Amino acid sequence: MWSLDDYRYIFVFVGLIGIILLSVPSASILISSQQGDPFSELYILGSEHIAEKYPFNISSDSDYSVYLGVVNHLGSSAFYEVDLKLLNSSDAVPDTASGVSSPLPVLYSYNVFLLDGQTWETISDFSFSNVTIHELSGRTVLYVGVMNINHIPVQVDNSVEWDSENSGYFYRFVVELWRYNTTSNAFRFDGRFVSLWLNVTSSG
């Protein structure tokens, strides 16, 4: 036979469950509101899969590698294009404020489809060949003919002058993130890029 105290305990127990259930949606809203605006993440890691020990002093006909990655934090699926470019020290870099990419030609591209929260990562191998040094009107210039990306030769034909202040021939390996726009039915620069400075020499 149930007593009045037994019923009282049941009502208290049910009431506590109700409070917990009602508080869950509120907690979810709070967590969601603290996550910030949706965005796409682009990163580059060194050959040991950490944010250091990046290749810098580059000898021609020698192989180097980096890890490239994209993370989708948009809240929906997205189709990306990851473009690789090589710039000399005077070439224009991407302008993230205005959303304008570098005008230099794309040397290699990856196409990636990611669901919300998914991560894509790959190892990108590269090397330089047909590297020569010339004297032009009293200036010392290093010329890169070919950049091999994932063992695919790509014609570069880019030159850079000797930097006497920093003692090197400096190129910038740029990785741009583009995202497919369903309205224009085309990829658009996503305003994100990462890059590495490379000091290239002609000797192996």
DOKEZA-881336 format. One record per residue: y, z, x of N, C-alpha, C in turn. Coordinates in steps of 0.02 Angstrom, whole numbers, plus 50000, padded with zeros to 5 digits. Example, Ala and Ser with C-alpha at 12.3 -4.5 7.8 and 13.67 -1.06 7.14 Angstrom:
BEGIN
497165039050660497755039050615498355039050660;498885035450642499475035750684500025039450645;
//
This chain:
BEGIN
499415000050043500005000050000500625000050044;501084995350035501694994750075502214999950054;502505003250103503025008150088503715004850094;504225008650073504905006050077505105004850150;504875009250195505035008350266504715001950294;504105000350270503774994250293504184988050275;504424987850212504834982250190505484981850229;505754987750245506374987850282506274984750351;505704986350384505564983450450505474975850446;505154973650391505054966450382505724962850376;506174965550334506834962550325507234962350390;507194967750429507534967950494507254962650541;506584961950543506264957150586506454950050568;506434948550502506624941850479507354940450494;507764945550485508484944750498508614943150571;508254946450617508344945050688508134937950706;507594935650675507364928650687507904923850664;508204925150606508724920850580509334920550626;509524926350653510094926450699509954922350761;509334922950788509144919050848509164911650833;508884909650775508864902450758509564899750748;510004903550718510684901250707511074900750771;510904904950820511274904950883511084899150928;510484896250920510254890750963510694884650959;510874882050899511324876250896511994877650929;512254883750920512894885450951512844885351026;512294887851053512184887651126512144880551151;511804876251112511734869251132512414865851134;512844867251085513504864251083513914866651143;513854872951161514224875751218514004872551283;513344871751293513084868651354513304861351358;513264857851300513454850851299514194849951315;514614854451289515334853751300515524855151373;515094858751410515244860351479514994855051528;514644850051503514354844951547514874839851570;515454839551538515984834951560515874827951535;516304823451560516284816451538515674812951567;515404807951531514834804151557515054799851617;514594798951664514764795051723514124792451755;514214787751801513674785051842513754787451913;513204789351945513214791952013512914786952061;513274785752116513034781252169513034785152234;512494784652273512474788452336512114784552391;512254786652453511924783852511511714789552557;511094789352581510824794452626510594791352690;510554795352743510324792852807509584791452808;509334789152865508644786952871508144792652861;508364798952868507924804652856507994807552786;508314803652743508384805452672508814811752662;509324812452704509804817852698510504814952709;511014818752690511704816352695511984817352765;511624814952814511834815152884511384810452924;511524809852988511144805453033511154798253008;511744796152986511824789152965511854784653026;511624778553021511704773953077512434772553091;512624772553154513324771253172513384766353229;513094768053288513104763353344512544758253334;512734752153319512264746953299512184741653353;511584740753377511434735453425511154729353389;511344723553411511094717453379510334717053387;510014714153337509284713153336508884719653336;509204725153315508854731553306508864733353232;508334736653209508274738253138508544745253122;508874745753064509144752053039509004752452964;509044758552937508904759352866509304765052837;509444764552772509774769752733509444770052665;509534775652630509304776252561509894775152514;509794770852464510304769752413510034772452347;510484775452307510254778252244510784777952190;510544777552127510974777652068510684782552019;511114786551988510904791351937511324790051874;510984789551817511324788251753511474794851718;512114796451712512344802451675512774800351616;512644794451588513084791651536512924794151466;512324796851456512124798851389511784793151352;511704787451383511354781651354511084777351411;510664772551395510384768251446510914763551474;510804761051535511284756551567510924751751613;511224745751620510964740651665511474739951722;511244741251783511684741351841511544735651889;512064734051928511984729551985512274733252046;511884733652099512104736952161512214731552213;512854730552232513044725052277513194727552347;512924724052397513034725752467513504720652499;514004723252535514504718952567514634721452638;514874717052681515064718952749515794717152759;516204722152776516924721252785517104722752858;517584719052885517854721152949518414726152938;518714728652991519184734152985519824732252948;519964725852939520564723652904520434720952834;519804720252814519644717752747519804723052694;519974720752634520154725252579519534728652551;519574735352546519024739252516519124739452440;518614741452402518704742152329519254747052312;519614745652257520144750052233519884753552171;519684759852179519374763552123519894765252070;520524766052089521034767952040521154762351989;521164756152014521284750451969520634747051948;520074749251975519434746351956519324739351983;519594737952043519524731352074519044731752133;518564727352133518064727352187518344723952249;517974724452305518164720952365518084713352354;518564709352379518504702052370517984698752414;517694702552460517194699652506516564697652467;516214692452491515614690052455515044695152456;514644694952404514054699252398513504696452443;513224700652486512694698452532511994699652502;511944704852461511284706652433511404710952371;510984710052320511054713852257510394716752234;510444722652203509884725652168510064726052094;509604724452050509704725251978509264731051954;509584735751919509244742051901509384743651828;508854745051789508944747451720508724754851718;509174759151694509024766251692509154769251624;508694773351600508814777351541509264783251560;509544786451511509984792151524509594797551563;509884799951617509564805051658509104802451712;508964795951712508504793251761508864791851828;508454791851882508704790451949508324784651979;508684780152012508384774652050508564775552123;508074774452167508204775052238507774770052276;508044767552331507674762852372507894763452445;507464761352490507644760852561507904753852573;508494753452603508794746952620508804746152696;508434741352720508404739952792508914734552810;509214735252869509684730052890509704729452966;509924723752989510024722453060510524716653066;510774715553127511244710153140510964705553193;511094699153184510884694253234511434689053242;511364684853294511884679953311512554683553323;512524688953363513124692853378513374690853448;514004688853451514294686553515515004689453523;515234689653586515904692053601516294686353634;516914685453610517334679953635518024682653655;518344679053700519044680353717519474674953684;519924677053640520344672353603521074674453611;521454670253648522174671453657522314678553681;521924680853730522024687453757521734693053715;521384691353662521064696353619520314695953625;519984701653626519254701853629518994702753558;518564698053538518324697753469517564697653468;517274701753424516544701553413516404697753349;515924693253353515754688953296515034690553273;514954691853208514294692853178514124686753137;513584683353156513374677453120512944678953060;512454683553069511954684753016511844692253009;511794694552946511574701252931510914700652894;510394703752921509734703552889509664709752845;509574708752780509514714252732508814713852702;508434719252712507734719352689507364713252716;507514711552779507194706052816507354699152788;507894698752749508134692352724508784690652760;508804685152798509424683452835509964680852788;510564683552796511134681552755511704679652801;511984673652792512534671352833513154675552820;513454678252874514044682552867514664679152894;514634676752957515204673452989515834677752984;515784683753010516354688453007516494690953078;517124691453094517304693753161517794699553158;517814703453211518264709253214518514710053287;519134712153293519424713153359519204719953388;519234720353454519084726553489519614731853471;519374737753449519814743253432519894747653495;520444746753530520534750453593520644757853581;520924759653524521054766653510520414770653500;519934767553465519294770853449518704768053489;518854763253532518344760353578517734757653541;517824752253503517264749253469517454743253427;516944739853403517014734353355516764737053288;517214738453242517024742253182516984737853120;516404738353087516304735253022516174740852971;516274739052908516154743752854515614740952807;515054744352803514504742552759514654745752690;514814741552641515044743952576514524742552523;514404747652481513944747052424514344748352361;514374743452317514744743952254514274744652195;514494748452144514104749252083514434745352027;514054740851996514284736951939513844738751879;514144738451818513764740051757513854734551705;513304732951671513324727551622513724729651561;514194725351542514624726551483514384722051426;514154725151372513884721351316514414717451278;515034719451284515574715851249515724709251283;515784709451349515934703251387515304699651410;514714702851400514084699951422514094698251496;514354702851535514394701851608514424708651642;514254708651707514324714751746515054715851765;515274722151762515954724051781515924729651832;516374729351881516404734551932516504741351899;516084746151916516084752751884516584757551915;516954755151966517444759551998517144764352049;516514763252068516184767652115515904763652174;516024766252234515724763152293515624768452347;515154767052393515044771152452515054766452511;515184769152571515214764852629515044768552693;514864764752744514724767352810515104763352862;515414766752911515704763352967515164761853019;515154755753045514664753653094515014751053156;514824753553214515094751153277514574746353307;514714739853302514224734753320514324732453392;513764731653427513774728953495513314722953498;513424718853549513034712653554512394713453594;512294719153625511694720153666511164724053629;510534722453641509994725853608509794732253643;
//
